[in-house]
Amino acid sequence: MYQPPGVKTSPELLIPDRMKAWVLGDPDQLLLREKQVPIPARAEVLIRIDAVAICATDLEIIHSGSPASIQGGLPFNKNFTPGHEYMGTVAALGPDVDEFEIGERISVEIHAGCGQCKRCRQGMYTSCLNYGKPEKGHRANGFTTDGGFAEYAVNHINTLARVPHTMSDAEATLVVTAGTSMYGLTELGGLVAGESVVVIGPGPIGLLAVAVAKALGASPVILTGTRNRRLAIGQELGADRVININDEDAVEVVRQLTGGIGADYVVECAGNETTINQAIHMTNRGGKICLAAFPHDPVTMDLAHLVKNNIYAYGIRGEGRSATRRAMALMAEKRFDATRIHTHTFPLADLPTALRYARERIEDAIKVVVVNRQANVTASAAAE
């Protein structure tokens, strides 16, 4: 059985030498294979993965390959395991790790920067200047290093947040999504109490941006989109007003709701030319825009309006500046119910079906979660 030199394990949580993992085949193809269970190094732990949420970026990686391969001009990595929004149980400790204990439930951040470049020293580890270079210490599980569509993964201790016993596995997988929303608001200044916030796009990040903004005291919080069911979920999460842009002029309504001046902050989560320009025109003079979505095509925008009105625009990548831990604190205190966006659950063995639900938005799927049934059965037996 698994017992690498220098690695601490426990007889109460037995680990096999090999594990099942989904790996990239050809583009848009995942194959279930066996892999060696990874070995944690210094400042790392081995995680038994209990649940993973599916992100739109997972779908892009399965289609195009990992960002490290794309940016480096490398061939499609056919042995790569994607999946980055996961939680699980600490199964083994790397050499000299005493910050966590075997058996603790944890949720993870995606990124562990190299810790030595200029951006990492500024706390901007999602913008690590050694991105995609594991030899320099950078890790982004599910992006550049193997991720969570497997039975086990290795994580740096800097990426871990303890999951309270009151939080379900599925809810814990949503911490990264909430953390991304928190990061966006952090980059806009963080002090959103009493400020007007508009969120464009009721996808997972947009919906939890509504929840986080409301939990931080923003007022009013306005959500725009095209799907009435999702807009209704936004209201449940704290939106004071929702706008279906098929029925109303979003810019005009926002101006009406803000005394004619526009919003203080806009979080743009749709990522298309129309909504980016809406964001520019609904922001007040000196206001701030967070660009949280990745447009697939070049965008023509009203840059003159942005400049003439002293509007600031911030692009964000992922869940930086420890925002995930702050989002976890709000969720642990039940300041909002992130499970409102969890719509479907599948076993890890049926990952292709789960991905199809997420990709095709079957039954208006928002957040699809896959669970390691074997891990959950083991955990239940241990509890008994």
C-alpha positions in Angstrom: 0.0 0.0 0.0 0.9 3.7 -0.3 3.7 4.7 2.1 6.3 6.9 0.3 9.4 7.8 2.4 8.9 10.9 4.5 5.2 11.0 3.9 2.9 10.7 6.9 -0.2 8.5 6.5 -2.7 6.9 8.9 -4.1 3.4 9.1 -7.5 4.9 9.5 -7.4 6.2 5.9 -5.8 3.6 3.7 -4.5 4.8 0.3 -3.9 2.6 -2.7 -0.8 2.9 -4.8 -2.9 3.5 -8.0 -6.1 5.5 -8.5 -8.7 6.1 -11.2 -8.4 9.4 -13.0 -10.1 11.0 -16.0 -7.5 12.1 -18.5 -7.6 14.0 -21.8 -7.7 12.0 -25.0 -8.3 13.8 -28.2 -10.0 17.2 -28.0 -13.4 16.9 -26.4 -12.6 13.4 -25.2 -12.0 12.2 -21.6 -10.8 8.7 -20.8 -11.0 6.9 -17.5 -7.5 5.5 -16.7 -5.4 4.3 -13.9 -2.6 6.6 -12.6 -0.1 6.4 -9.8 -1.4 8.1 -6.7 0.7 11.3 -6.4 3.2 11.9 -3.6 3.1 15.2 -1.6 6.4 17.0 -1.3 7.4 19.6 1.3 4.5 22.0 2.2 2.1 19.7 0.3 -0.7 17.3 1.3 -2.4 14.4 -0.5 -6.2 15.0 -0.8 -8.7 12.3 -1.2 -11.2 14.0 -3.5 -14.8 13.7 -2.4 -16.6 16.1 -4.7 -15.8 18.4 -7.7 -17.9 21.1 -9.3 -17.7 21.6 -13.0 -16.6 25.0 -14.3 -17.0 26.4 -17.9 -13.2 26.6 -18.0 -13.1 22.8 -17.5 -15.1 22.5 -20.7 -12.6 24.8 -22.6 -9.6 22.8 -21.3 -11.2 19.5 -22.4 -11.8 21.1 -25.8 -8.5 23.0 -26.3 -6.0 21.7 -23.7 -4.5 23.2 -20.6 -3.6 26.9 -20.6 0.1 26.0 -20.1 0.1 23.9 -23.3 -1.7 26.6 -25.2 0.5 29.5 -24.0 3.7 27.5 -24.5 2.8 26.2 -27.9 2.9 22.6 -26.6 0.9 19.7 -28.1 -2.4 18.7 -26.6 -1.5 16.9 -23.3 -3.2 13.5 -23.6 -2.4 12.4 -20.0 -3.7 15.6 -18.2 -6.4 15.4 -15.6 -8.6 18.5 -15.5 -11.0 19.7 -12.7 -10.2 22.5 -10.3 -13.2 23.2 -8.1 -12.9 20.3 -5.6 -13.0 19.5 -2.0 -12.0 16.4 0.0 -10.2 14.9 2.9 -6.5 15.2 3.9 -5.2 11.7 3.3 -1.4 12.1 3.8 1.0 14.8 4.8 4.2 15.7 3.0 7.5 16.0 4.9 7.3 18.2 8.0 3.8 19.4 7.3 2.0 20.1 10.6 -0.5 22.8 9.6 -3.2 20.2 8.8 -4.1 16.8 10.1 -5.1 13.6 8.3 -8.8 13.3 8.2 -9.6 17.0 8.0 -12.1 18.1 5.4 -10.8 20.9 3.2 -11.7 22.9 0.1 -9.0 24.1 -2.3 -8.0 27.1 -4.2 -6.8 26.5 -7.8 -3.5 28.5 -7.8 -0.4 28.2 -5.8 2.1 30.7 -7.2 5.8 30.2 -7.3 6.1 32.4 -4.2 9.2 34.1 -5.4 8.3 36.4 -8.4 7.2 40.0 -8.1 3.5 39.3 -8.4 3.4 36.4 -5.9 5.2 38.7 -3.4 2.4 41.2 -3.9 -0.2 38.5 -3.2 -1.2 38.3 -6.9 -0.4 34.6 -7.2 -3.1 34.0 -9.9 -0.9 36.3 -12.0 2.3 34.5 -11.2 5.1 35.5 -13.6 6.2 31.8 -13.6 2.7 30.6 -14.5 2.8 27.1 -15.9 6.3 26.3 -14.7 6.1 23.7 -12.0 9.9 23.5 -11.8 9.7 27.1 -10.4 7.1 26.1 -7.9 4.0 27.2 -9.7 0.9 25.0 -9.5 -2.6 25.5 -10.8 -4.4 22.2 -10.3 -6.7 21.4 -13.2 -5.1 24.2 -15.3 -1.4 23.5 -15.5 -1.0 20.6 -13.1 -3.2 17.5 -12.6 -6.6 18.4 -11.1 -9.6 17.0 -9.4 -11.4 14.6 -11.8 -9.6 11.8 -10.0 -9.6 10.0 -6.7 -6.6 11.9 -5.3 -4.6 15.1 -5.9 -1.7 16.9 -4.3 -2.2 20.4 -3.1 0.1 23.1 -1.6 -0.9 23.9 2.0 -1.4 27.6 0.9 -4.4 26.5 -1.2 -6.3 24.8 1.6 -9.3 26.0 3.6 -10.9 23.9 6.3 -14.5 23.0 5.7 -16.9 23.4 8.8 -18.9 20.3 9.8 -22.1 22.2 9.0 -21.2 22.5 5.3 -21.9 19.7 2.8 -19.4 18.4 0.3 -21.3 19.9 -2.6 -21.5 23.3 -0.9 -17.7 23.2 -0.2 -17.0 22.8 -3.9 -18.6 26.2 -4.5 -16.1 28.0 -2.4 -13.8 28.7 -5.3 -16.7 30.2 -7.3 -17.6 32.4 -4.4 -13.9 33.2 -4.0 -13.6 34.4 -7.5 -16.6 36.7 -7.0 -15.0 37.9 -3.7 -11.7 38.5 -5.6 -13.5 40.7 -8.1 -15.0 42.9 -5.4 -11.6 43.0 -3.6 -9.9 44.3 -6.7 -12.6 47.0 -7.0 -11.6 48.3 -3.6 -13.4 45.9 -1.3 -15.3 48.6 0.6 -18.7 48.0 -1.0 -20.9 48.7 2.0 -23.5 51.3 0.9 -22.2 51.3 -2.7 -24.3 50.4 -5.7 -23.3 47.2 -7.4 -24.5 45.9 -10.7 -23.7 42.3 -11.7 -24.0 41.5 -15.4 -24.7 37.8 -16.2 -26.4 35.3 -13.9 -23.9 32.4 -14.3 -22.3 30.8 -11.3 -19.8 33.6 -10.7 -22.4 36.3 -11.3 -24.9 34.8 -9.0 -22.4 34.4 -6.2 -21.1 37.9 -6.9 -24.7 39.1 -6.0 -24.6 37.1 -2.8 -21.1 38.3 -1.8 -21.9 41.9 -2.6 -25.1 41.8 -0.5 -23.3 40.0 2.4 -20.7 42.8 2.3 -23.5 45.5 2.6 -23.7 46.8 -1.0 -27.0 48.6 -1.8 -28.6 48.4 -4.1 -27.4 45.2 -5.8 -28.7 44.9 -9.3 -28.5 41.8 -11.5 -29.0 41.7 -15.3 -29.4 38.7 -17.6 -31.8 37.0 -20.0 -33.0 33.9 -18.1 -35.8 34.6 -15.7 -35.2 31.4 -13.6 -31.6 32.5 -13.0 -32.7 36.0 -12.3 -35.1 34.6 -9.7 -32.2 32.8 -8.0 -30.3 36.1 -8.0 -33.2 37.6 -6.0 -33.0 34.7 -3.6 -29.3 35.5 -3.1 -29.9 39.1 -2.4 -30.5 41.1 -5.6 -32.6 44.2 -4.8 -33.6 44.5 -8.5 -33.2 42.2 -11.5 -33.4 43.2 -15.1 -34.2 41.0 -18.0 -32.3 42.8 -20.8 -34.7 41.3 -23.4 -37.5 43.3 -21.8 -35.8 46.4 -20.4 -32.9 48.8 -21.2 -30.4 47.8 -18.5 -28.4 51.0 -18.7 -31.5 53.2 -18.4 -32.9 51.2 -15.5 -29.6 51.3 -13.6 -29.4 55.1 -14.0 -33.0 55.4 -12.7 -32.2 53.3 -9.7 -29.0 55.3 -8.9 -30.4 58.9 -9.1 -29.4 59.3 -12.7 -25.6 58.9 -12.2 -25.0 55.2 -12.7 -23.5 52.5 -10.5 -20.4 52.7 -8.3 -19.3 49.2 -9.2 -20.1 46.9 -12.1 -19.1 43.2 -12.2 -19.2 42.0 -15.8 -19.7 38.2 -15.9 -21.1 37.7 -19.4 -18.0 38.4 -21.5 -19.4 39.7 -24.8 -19.2 43.0 -26.6 -22.8 44.1 -25.8 -22.6 43.6 -22.1 -19.1 45.1 -21.8 -20.3 48.3 -23.4 -23.4 48.2 -21.1 -21.0 48.0 -18.2 -19.1 51.1 -19.4 -22.3 53.1 -19.9 -24.0 52.2 -16.6 -20.9 53.0 -14.4 -20.8 56.5 -12.9 -17.9 58.9 -13.2 -15.0 57.6 -11.2 -16.7 54.2 -10.9 -15.1 50.8 -11.3 -15.7 47.8 -13.6 -14.5 44.3 -12.9 -14.1 42.2 -16.0 -14.6 38.7 -14.7 -15.5 36.8 -17.9 -13.2 35.8 -20.8 -14.5 37.0 -24.1 -13.9 34.5 -26.9 -13.4 37.1 -29.5 -11.8 40.6 -29.7 -14.2 43.2 -28.4 -14.9 46.7 -29.7 -15.8 49.0 -26.8 -16.5 52.6 -26.1 -13.1 53.4 -24.7 -13.6 57.2 -25.1 -16.5 57.1 -22.7 -14.5 55.1 -20.2 -11.5 57.5 -20.4 -13.5 60.8 -20.4 -15.5 59.6 -17.3 -12.4 58.4 -15.4 -13.8 54.9 -15.2 -11.5 52.2 -14.0 -11.5 48.7 -15.4 -9.9 45.7 -13.7 -9.5 42.2 -15.2 -9.3 39.3 -12.8 -8.1 35.8 -13.1 -9.3 33.2 -10.7 -9.6 33.6 -7.0 -6.5 35.5 -5.8 -5.5 37.4 -2.7 -6.9 34.7 -0.4 -10.4 35.7 -1.4 -11.5 32.0 -1.2 -10.9 32.0 2.6 -12.9 35.1 3.0 -15.7 33.7 0.9 -15.5 30.5 3.0 -16.0 32.6 6.2 -19.2 34.2 4.8 -20.5 30.8 3.7 -19.6 29.2 7.1 -21.6 31.9 8.8 -24.5 31.3 6.5 -24.4 34.8 5.2 -25.7 33.4 1.9 -26.7 30.0 0.6 -24.4 29.1 -2.3 -26.2 25.8 -2.8 -28.9 27.8 -4.7 -26.7 27.5 -7.8 -26.1 23.7 -7.4 -28.6 22.1 -9.7 -27.3 18.6 -10.6 -25.2 15.8 -9.0 -23.5 12.8 -10.7 -21.0 10.2 -9.6 -17.4 10.7 -10.7 -17.7 7.5 -12.8 -20.4 9.3 -14.9 -18.3 12.4 -15.5 -19.1 12.5 -19.3 -22.8 12.8 -18.5 -22.2 15.6 -16.0 -20.0 17.5 -18.5 -22.8 17.2 -21.1 -25.3 18.6 -18.7 -23.0 21.5 -17.9 -22.0 22.1 -21.6 -25.5 21.9 -23.0 -27.2 23.5 -20.0 -29.6 20.6 -19.9 -32.5 21.3 -17.5 -30.9 24.8 -17.2 -28.0 23.4 -15.3 -26.0 26.0 -13.5 -23.5 24.2 -11.2 -23.1 20.5 -11.8 -21.2 18.6 -9.1 -19.6 15.1 -9.4 -19.0 13.1 -6.2 -16.6 10.3 -5.5 -19.2 7.7 -4.3 -16.5 5.4 -3.0 -15.0 8.1 -0.8 -18.4 9.1 0.5 -19.3 5.5 1.3 -15.9 5.1 3.2 -16.5 8.4 5.1 -20.0 7.3 6.1 -18.8 3.9 7.3 -16.1 5.6 9.3 -18.6 7.9 10.9 -20.7 4.9 12.0 
